[in-house]
């Protein structure tokens, strides 16, 4: 379990924002998230890492972040939780939430 937690810490400790989808196999609304996250990924590309965490397989992490309902979405950047919400969200809503944390892809010098 310790290895899982240190791996998780390494994951969220990056400049690139990390969107985590805490979910469970048995959760109906959770099954709606993959296509939404796929669409989001196609729009934001490498500017965001999107990770799915099964709360039943990772109970320590779920407990650490007090996940009580799934899906719960969180955004981490530099090891810090920046945003959290439970429930299904659409790609455009997630993109709006992520906007402040995204690095501009190309900075063109003039």
Secondary structure as a PSIPRED ss2 file (coil, helix, strand):
# PSIPRED VFORMAT (PSIPRED V4.0)

   1 X C   1.000  0.000  0.000
   2 X H   0.000  1.000  0.000
   3 X H   0.000  1.000  0.000
   4 X H   0.000  1.000  0.000
   5 X H   0.000  1.000  0.000
   6 X H   0.000  1.000  0.000
   7 X H   0.000  1.000  0.000
   8 X H   0.000  1.000  0.000
   9 X H   0.000  1.000  0.000
  10 X H   0.000  1.000  0.000
  11 X H   0.000  1.000  0.000
  12 X H   0.000  1.000  0.000
  13 X C   1.000  0.000  0.000
  14 X C   1.000  0.000  0.000
  15 X C   1.000  0.000  0.000
  16 X C   1.000  0.000  0.000
  17 X E   0.000  0.000  1.000
  18 X E   0.000  0.000  1.000
  19 X E   0.000  0.000  1.000
  20 X E   0.000  0.000  1.000
  21 X E   0.000  0.000  1.000
  22 X E   0.000  0.000  1.000
  23 X E   0.000  0.000  1.000
  24 X C   1.000  0.000  0.000
  25 X C   1.000  0.000  0.000
  26 X C   1.000  0.000  0.000
  27 X C   1.000  0.000  0.000
  28 X C   1.000  0.000  0.000
  29 X H   0.000  1.000  0.000
  30 X H   0.000  1.000  0.000
  31 X H   0.000  1.000  0.000
  32 X H   0.000  1.000  0.000
  33 X H   0.000  1.000  0.000
  34 X H   0.000  1.000  0.000
  35 X H   0.000  1.000  0.000
  36 X H   0.000  1.000  0.000
  37 X H   0.000  1.000  0.000
  38 X H   0.000  1.000  0.000
  39 X H   0.000  1.000  0.000
  40 X H   0.000  1.000  0.000
  41 X H   0.000  1.000  0.000
  42 X H   0.000  1.000  0.000
  43 X H   0.000  1.000  0.000
  44 X H   0.000  1.000  0.000
  45 X H   0.000  1.000  0.000
  46 X H   0.000  1.000  0.000
  47 X H   0.000  1.000  0.000
  48 X E   0.000  0.000  1.000
  49 X E   0.000  0.000  1.000
  50 X E   0.000  0.000  1.000
  51 X E   0.000  0.000  1.000
  52 X E   0.000  0.000  1.000
  53 X E   0.000  0.000  1.000
  54 X E   0.000  0.000  1.000
  55 X C   1.000  0.000  0.000
  56 X C   1.000  0.000  0.000
  57 X C   1.000  0.000  0.000
  58 X C   1.000  0.000  0.000
  59 X H   0.000  1.000  0.000
  60 X H   0.000  1.000  0.000
  61 X H   0.000  1.000  0.000
  62 X H   0.000  1.000  0.000
  63 X H   0.000  1.000  0.000
  64 X H   0.000  1.000  0.000
  65 X C   1.000  0.000  0.000
  66 X C   1.000  0.000  0.000
  67 X C   1.000  0.000  0.000
  68 X C   1.000  0.000  0.000
  69 X C   1.000  0.000  0.000
  70 X C   1.000  0.000  0.000
  71 X C   1.000  0.000  0.000
  72 X E   0.000  0.000  1.000
  73 X E   0.000  0.000  1.000
  74 X E   0.000  0.000  1.000
  75 X E   0.000  0.000  1.000
  76 X E   0.000  0.000  1.000
  77 X E   0.000  0.000  1.000
  78 X C   1.000  0.000  0.000
  79 X C   1.000  0.000  0.000
  80 X E   0.000  0.000  1.000
  81 X E   0.000  0.000  1.000
  82 X E   0.000  0.000  1.000
  83 X E   0.000  0.000  1.000
  84 X E   0.000  0.000  1.000
  85 X E   0.000  0.000  1.000
  86 X E   0.000  0.000  1.000
  87 X C   1.000  0.000  0.000
  88 X C   1.000  0.000  0.000
  89 X C   1.000  0.000  0.000
  90 X C   1.000  0.000  0.000
  91 X H   0.000  1.000  0.000
  92 X H   0.000  1.000  0.000
  93 X H   0.000  1.000  0.000
  94 X H   0.000  1.000  0.000
  95 X H   0.000  1.000  0.000
  96 X H   0.000  1.000  0.000
  97 X H   0.000  1.000  0.000
  98 X H   0.000  1.000  0.000
  99 X H   0.000  1.000  0.000
 100 X H   0.000  1.000  0.000
 101 X H   0.000  1.000  0.000
 102 X C   1.000  0.000  0.000
 103 X C   1.000  0.000  0.000
 104 X C   1.000  0.000  0.000
 105 X C   1.000  0.000  0.000
 106 X C   1.000  0.000  0.000
 107 X C   1.000  0.000  0.000
 108 X C   1.000  0.000  0.000
 109 X C   1.000  0.000  0.000
 110 X C   1.000  0.000  0.000
